[in-house]
Amino acid sequence: MPDKIIAYTDGGSRGNPGPAAAGVVLTDSHGRTLFSKGFFLGHATNNVAEYTAIVKALQAALDMGTPAIEVVSDSELLVKQINGQYAVRSDHLQPLYQKTRQLLGRFSEWTVRHVTREHNTHADRLVNQALDARADVTAQAHAPASNRRPVRLGVLISGGGRTLLNLLDCVGKGQLNAEIPLVVSSQPDIAGVERGRSAGLDVRIIRRKDFPDLDPFSHRLEQELVGARVDLVVQAGWLCLWKIPDAYENRVMNIHPALLPSFGGRGMWGHHVHEAVLAAGCKVSGCTVHFCTDQYDTGPIILQRTCPVRDDDTPEALAARVFRLECIAYPEAIRLFADDKLVVKDGRVQVKP
């Protein structure tokens, strides 16, 4: 019996109200996953799904006999309601709120705290899996298989390092069988460098302008990657074109904040992409994970995730929604690579069962 359980919960509805699901991940205090399940709820609102996720988590934790629980949710409203900062005014939510308080009272110690969505990716992924399947889904912990070593990632950054932090979080929670022996930054004075070094990572600075042309720049990158015995190169906000050596063909991934082949190419990064999506009047956007070539935003597409574009969206609001998808899609693509499930044939990626 664990002395304390951390419960990651999430809920969502496609339509609000519409098809809804709840996701629950229970870990012990060392981060080991004890329970992981997505629940399809039929027709419901986002708030009902969020509360249902907490109820499911509390019931599962009580079944394990733990005396203490820490509930984690990315719904700030729900957290404030449970902690007594906001009143619950909806008649539909009152029964779920009362049930939640009743279940919490059965623990000798409990806390409910808010996190941003990028720190709740496993539960969010279970919600989407249950919605796609329109049925309950049970996920196994992504712990390293005893007969498969962790995939070695070389992460390339040019900015804040948020994607790097997400990958570190997934590794730390046992959701990604990987290690990061090398981080390369194209700039010395960016937040990603500080964040990487604060996490204890080996961060190297390789600036494009320090080389006369593309060939020596690319060769230096290759030397660092080979020296660190990198299996897979992960471009995480990397903005520099480089010549990918033959040894790393289909071993360099990138994530783009739009649905390629649209809104890609030189100069299409960050807010430029989202501004273009909004200017075009698109109703759907999302992110694309793909293998890289020697041209910007080309190469075989591995997977894509989509989200709606709202009438009142700003580039910042759309960017936040797309980044939440990126935090799910990139680790998923890396897991497929690590499990040797990706095959490139005739310029297209096939996923082996």
Residue pairs with C-beta under 8 A, 6 or more apart in sequence:
1 64
1 65
1 66
2 28
2 29
2 34
2 64
2 66
3 29
3 66
3 67
3 68
4 28
4 29
4 66
4 67
4 68
4 69
4 70
4 109
5 26
5 27
5 28
5 34
5 61
5 64
5 66
5 68
5 69
5 70
6 26
6 27
6 28
6 29
6 69
6 70
6 72
7 24
7 25
7 26
7 54
7 57
7 58
7 60
7 61
7 69
7 70
7 71
7 72
8 23
8 24
8 25
8 26
8 27
8 72
8 120
8 122
8 123
9 22
9 23
9 24
9 25
9 50
9 53
9 54
9 56
9 57
9 71
9 72
9 73
9 123
10 22
10 23
10 50
10 53
10 73
10 74
10 75
10 120
10 123
10 124
10 126
10 127
11 20
11 21
11 22
11 23
11 41
11 46
11 47
11 48
11 49
11 50
11 51
11 52
11 53
11 75
11 127
12 20
12 21
12 46
12 49
12 124
12 127
12 128
12 131
13 19
13 20
13 44
13 45
13 46
13 48
13 49
14 20
14 131
16 45
16 46
17 43
17 44
17 45
17 48
18 43
19 40
19 42
19 43
19 131
19 134
20 40
20 41
20 42
20 43
20 44
20 45
20 46
20 48
20 49
20 131
21 38
21 39
21 40
21 41
21 49
21 126
21 127
21 128
21 130
21 131
22 38
22 39
22 41
22 49
22 50
22 52
22 53
22 56
22 127
22 130
23 37
23 38
23 39
23 53
23 122
23 123
23 124
23 125
23 126
23 127
23 130
24 35
24 36
24 37
24 38
24 39
24 53
24 56
24 57
24 60
24 123
24 126
25 33
25 35
25 36
25 122
25 123
25 126
26 33
26 34
26 35
26 36
26 57
26 60
26 61
26 64
27 33
27 34
27 173
28 34
31 172
31 173
31 174
32 141
32 143
32 174
33 141
33 142
33 143
33 173
33 174
33 175
34 64
35 60
35 64
36 122
36 126
36 138
36 139
36 140
36 141
37 56
37 60
37 126
37 136
37 137
37 138
37 139
38 126
38 127
38 129
38 130
38 136
38 137
38 138
38 139
39 52
39 53
39 56
39 130
39 136
40 130
40 131
40 133
40 134
40 135
40 136
41 48
41 49
41 52
44 52
45 92
47 75
47 77
47 78
47 90
47 92
47 93
48 92
48 93
48 96
49 127
50 73
50 75
50 78
51 78
51 93
51 96
51 97
51 100
52 96
53 73
53 123
54 71
54 73
54 78
54 82
54 100
54 112
55 96
55 99
55 100
55 103
57 71
58 69
58 71
58 100
58 103
58 104
59 103
61 69
61 107
62 103
62 106
62 107
66 107
67 107
67 108
67 109
68 107
68 108
68 109
68 110
69 104
69 107
69 109
69 110
69 111
70 110
70 111
70 112
70 113
71 82
71 110
71 111
71 112
71 113
72 113
72 114
72 115
72 119
72 120
73 79
73 112
73 113
73 114
73 115
73 120
74 114
74 115
74 116
74 117
74 119
74 120
74 124
75 114
76 114
77 86
79 112
79 113
79 114
80 86
80 114
81 87
81 88
81 97
82 97
82 100
82 101
82 104
82 112
83 112
88 94
88 97
104 110
104 112
117 124
117 324
117 327
118 162
118 166
118 169
118 323
118 324
118 327
119 169
121 166
121 169
121 170
121 175
121 327
121 328
121 331
122 139
122 173
122 175
124 324
124 328
125 139
125 328
125 332
126 137
126 139
128 328
129 137
129 139
130 136
130 137
141 174
141 175
142 170
142 174
142 175
142 176
142 177
142 335
143 174
143 177
144 150
144 174
144 177
145 177
148 177
148 338
148 339
150 177
150 178
150 179
150 338
151 177
151 178
151 179
151 231
151 232
151 334
151 337
151 338
152 178
152 179
152 180
152 181
152 228
152 229
152 230
152 231
152 232
153 167
153 178
153 179
153 180
153 181
153 230
153 231
153 232
153 233
153 234
153 334
154 180
154 181
154 182
154 183
154 184
154 224
154 225
154 228
154 230
154 232
154 233
154 234
155 163
155 164
155 167
155 180
155 182
155 183
155 184
155 196
155 234
155 236
156 183
156 184
156 185
156 186
156 221
156 233
156 234
156 235
156 236
156 238
156 240
157 163
157 164
157 183
157 184
157 185
157 186
157 190
157 192
157 193
157 196
157 236
157 237
157 238
158 185
158 186
158 187
158 190
158 192
158 237
158 238
158 239
158 240
159 190
159 191
159 192
159 237
159 239
159 270
160 190
160 191
160 192
160 195
160 237
161 190
161 191
161 192
161 193
161 195
161 196
161 236
161 237
162 237
162 323
163 234
163 236
163 237
163 255
163 326
163 327
163 330
164 180
164 183
164 192
164 195
164 196
164 236
165 195
165 199
166 326
166 327
166 330
166 331
167 176
167 178
167 180
167 234
167 236
167 330
167 331
167 334
168 180
168 199
170 176
170 178
170 331
171 178
171 179
171 180
175 331
176 331
176 334
176 335
176 338
177 335
177 338
178 334
178 338
180 201
181 202
181 228
181 229
181 230
182 201
182 202
182 204
182 224
182 225
182 228
182 230
183 192
183 196
183 201
183 202
183 203
183 204
184 203
184 204
184 205
184 206
184 221
184 224
184 225
185 192
185 193
185 196
185 203
185 204
185 205
185 206
186 205
186 206
186 207
186 208
186 238
186 239
186 240
187 193
187 205
187 207
188 205
188 207
192 236
192 237
193 203
193 205
196 203
197 203
202 228
204 224
206 217
206 220
206 221
206 224
208 217
208 240
210 217
211 217
211 220
214 241
214 242
214 243
215 243
217 240
217 242
218 242
218 243
218 244
218 245
221 242
222 245
222 247
222 248
225 233
225 248
226 247
231 251
232 251
232 252
232 253
232 334
232 337
232 338
233 248
233 251
233 252
233 253
233 292
234 253
234 330
234 334
235 252
235 253
235 254
235 255
235 292
236 255
236 330
237 269
238 254
239 269
241 294
241 295
241 296
242 294
243 294
244 252
244 292
244 293
244 294
250 291
250 300
250 342
250 344
251 291
252 291
252 292
253 289
253 290
253 291
253 292
253 302
253 330
253 333
253 334
253 337
254 289
254 290
254 291
254 292
254 297
254 299
255 287
255 288
255 289
255 326
255 329
255 330
255 333
256 264
256 273
256 287
256 288
256 290
256 297
257 269
257 270
257 273
257 274
257 285
257 287
257 319
257 322
257 323
257 326
258 264
258 268
258 273
258 274
258 276
258 277
258 285
258 286
258 287
258 288
258 322
259 284
259 285
259 286
259 287
259 288
259 304
259 306
260 288
260 290
260 297
260 301
260 304
261 297
261 298
263 273
263 276
263 277
263 280
264 296
264 297
264 298
265 296
265 297
266 296
268 276
268 296
268 297
270 319
271 315
271 316
271 319
274 285
274 315
274 316
274 318
274 319
274 322
275 315
277 285
277 309
277 318
278 309
278 313
278 314
278 315
278 318
282 309
283 308
283 309
284 306
284 307
284 308
284 309
285 306
285 307
285 309
285 318
285 321
285 322
286 304
286 305
286 306
286 307
286 322
286 325
287 304
287 305
287 322
287 325
287 326
287 329
288 301
288 303
288 304
289 301
289 302
289 303
289 304
289 329
289 330
289 332
289 333
290 297
290 298
290 299
290 300
290 301
290 302
291 299
291 300
291 302
291 344
291 349
292 298
292 299
293 299
300 344
300 347
300 348
300 349
301 348
301 349
302 333
302 336
302 342
302 349
303 329
303 332
303 333
303 336
304 329
305 325
305 326
305 328
305 329
306 325
307 321
307 322
307 324
307 325
309 318
310 317
310 318
336 342
336 351
340 352
341 351
341 352
341 353
342 349
342 350
342 351
342 352
343 349
343 350
343 351
343 352
344 350
